[in-house]
Amino acid sequence: CMRFLRRKSHGRALLAGLRFAVLGLGDSYNLAGVWKRVDWANPRDVNQAGQNMDAWLDLLGGTRFHARGDSDDRTDNVQVAAWIAGMWQSLGPVAPPCTCRPAGTAEAPIPIQGDCLC
């Protein structure tokens, strides 16, 4: 994917119209082979791939709809839930409300009926 994005033949509008959000999932324990201690590392230190992807998508004309998130497996990815919640808020409604069942019910999902995907 990154090899494709780095091609010099792409114009700056290659991804115009693309809305994106990037969540980098890293693991600072992978640094243990080089460093004796990893307690100094934070999620930003181990998410270069996510940082690069975010930068290239933006550079090629994509529109970031939610700030990049960085998470670290060493800290049990505690950042992920908050980032996902914020991402859904930033995304906003993407489909019409479900009308297959009354709002607020805990019934099992009903099979697809027409355009309803609940």
GUBA-796356 format. One line per field, with one value per residue (C-alpha): residue number from 1; residue in three letters; x, y, z. Coordinates in nm, 4 decimals, m for minus. Layout:
nr: (NUM;...)
rest: (ala;...)
x: (X;...)
y: (Y;...)
z: (Z;...)
REM end
This chain:
nr: (1;2;3;4;5;6;7;8;9;10;11;12;13;14;15;16;17;18;19;20;21;22;23;24;25;26;27;28;29;30;31;32;33;34;35;36;37;38;39;40;41;42;43;44;45;46;47;48;49;50;51;52;53;54;55;56;57;58;59;60;61;62;63;64;65;66;67;68;69;70;71;72;73;74;75;76;77;78;79;80;81;82;83;84;85;86;87;88;89;90;91;92;93;94;95;96;97;98;99;100;101;102;103;104;105;106;107;108;109;110;111;112;113;114;115;116;117;118)
rest: (cys;met;arg;phe;leu;arg;arg;lys;ser;his;gly;arg;ala;leu;leu;ala;gly;leu;arg;phe;ala;val;leu;gly;leu;gly;asp;ser;tyr;asn;leu;ala;gly;val;trp;lys;arg;val;asp;trp;ala;asn;pro;arg;asp;val;asn;gln;ala;gly;gln;asn;met;asp;ala;trp;leu;asp;leu;leu;gly;gly;thr;arg;phe;his;ala;arg;gly;asp;ser;asp;asp;arg;thr;asp;asn;val;gln;val;ala;ala;trp;ile;ala;gly;met;trp;gln;ser;leu;gly;pro;val;ala;pro;pro;cys;thr;cys;arg;pro;ala;gly;thr;ala;glu;ala;pro;ile;pro;ile;gln;gly;asp;cys;leu;cys)
x: (0.0000;0.2735;0.4706;0.1693;0.1184;0.4860;0.4900;0.6143;0.3751;0.0728;m0.0716;m0.1601;m0.5305;m0.5075;m0.7223;m0.9478;m1.2880;m1.1503;m1.2356;m1.0032;m0.9068;m0.5988;m0.5459;m0.1897;m0.1534;0.2002;0.3818;0.6681;0.7773;0.9236;1.1766;1.3080;1.5507;1.7294;1.6621;1.6950;1.3886;1.0735;0.8914;0.9977;0.8116;0.4685;0.2220;0.3562;0.7027;0.5850;0.3393;0.5544;0.3499;0.0285;0.1974;0.3331;m0.0016;m0.1823;0.0697;0.0568;m0.3230;m0.3331;m0.0560;m0.2370;m0.5585;m0.7544;m0.9591;m0.8929;m1.2261;m1.0788;m0.7368;m0.4878;m0.4795;m0.1790;m0.2020;0.0476;m0.0093;0.2191;m0.0438;m0.3274;m0.4312;m0.6246;m0.6380;m0.8391;m1.1889;m1.1778;m1.0426;m1.3150;m1.5879;m1.4542;m1.4170;m1.7858;m1.8835;m1.6617;m1.8015;m2.1572;m2.4611;m2.3778;m2.7081;m3.0725;m3.2018;m3.3185;m3.6944;m3.7022;m3.7725;m3.8737;m3.5941;m3.4203;m3.5193;m3.2652;m3.4101;m3.1839;m3.1083;m3.3788;m3.2704;m3.2254;m3.5600;m3.5410;m3.2758;m3.2650;m2.9458;m3.0194)
y: (0.0000;0.2482;0.1531;0.2516;0.5809;0.6783;0.6575;0.9838;0.9570;1.0309;1.3781;1.5684;1.5036;1.1253;1.0694;1.3730;1.2862;1.0172;1.0704;0.8884;0.8282;0.6353;0.4474;0.3263;0.0079;m0.0360;m0.2414;m0.0855;m0.4309;m0.4658;m0.2017;m0.4315;m0.5928;m0.2599;m0.0900;m0.2518;m0.0682;0.0355;0.2201;0.5505;0.4710;0.6103;0.5154;0.7818;0.6237;0.2910;0.3969;0.5165;0.3171;0.4873;0.8268;0.7696;0.6422;0.9441;1.1852;1.0251;1.0066;1.3768;1.4668;1.2938;1.4888;1.2814;1.4564;1.3589;1.3506;1.2483;1.3029;1.0174;0.7930;0.6073;0.3073;0.0783;m0.2887;m0.2598;m0.0357;m0.2713;m0.0344;0.1811;0.4590;0.2554;0.2743;0.6533;0.6973;0.4769;0.6617;0.9950;0.8608;0.7636;1.1091;1.2720;1.0484;1.1437;0.9619;0.7422;0.5633;0.6429;0.5371;0.1783;0.1362;m0.2448;m0.2507;m0.0024;0.2237;0.1120;m0.2528;m0.5211;m0.7725;m0.9785;m0.8131;m0.8548;m0.9778;m0.7156;m0.5732;m0.3386;m0.0757;m0.1398;m0.3104;m0.3596)
z: (0.0000;0.0932;m0.2162;m0.4271;m0.2421;m0.2798;m0.6595;m0.8014;m1.0950;m0.8754;m0.8797;m0.5645;m0.6303;m0.6678;m0.3597;m0.3916;m0.2512;m0.0185;0.3478;0.5841;0.9438;1.0561;1.3814;1.4277;1.6321;1.7606;2.0209;2.2143;2.3299;1.9791;2.0842;2.3576;2.1133;2.0737;2.4070;2.7497;2.8806;2.6978;2.9757;2.8146;2.4920;2.4205;2.1456;1.9120;1.9241;1.7808;1.5110;1.2242;0.9727;1.0833;1.0821;0.7305;0.5991;0.7433;0.5901;0.2434;0.2334;0.3179;0.0732;m0.2142;m0.1647;0.0853;0.3521;0.7121;0.8952;1.2321;1.3875;1.3628;1.6660;1.8031;2.0320;2.2026;2.2794;2.5833;2.7448;2.6420;2.3617;2.6082;2.3477;2.0967;2.2506;2.2895;1.9368;1.7866;1.9775;1.8534;1.5008;1.4873;1.6103;1.3465;1.0762;1.1581;1.0282;0.7314;0.6879;0.7505;1.0909;1.1149;1.0950;1.1092;1.4823;1.7516;1.8715;2.1883;2.1705;2.2419;1.9990;1.7788;1.4448;1.1830;0.8401;0.5697;0.4608;0.1667;0.2353;0.6090;0.7291;1.0975)
REM end
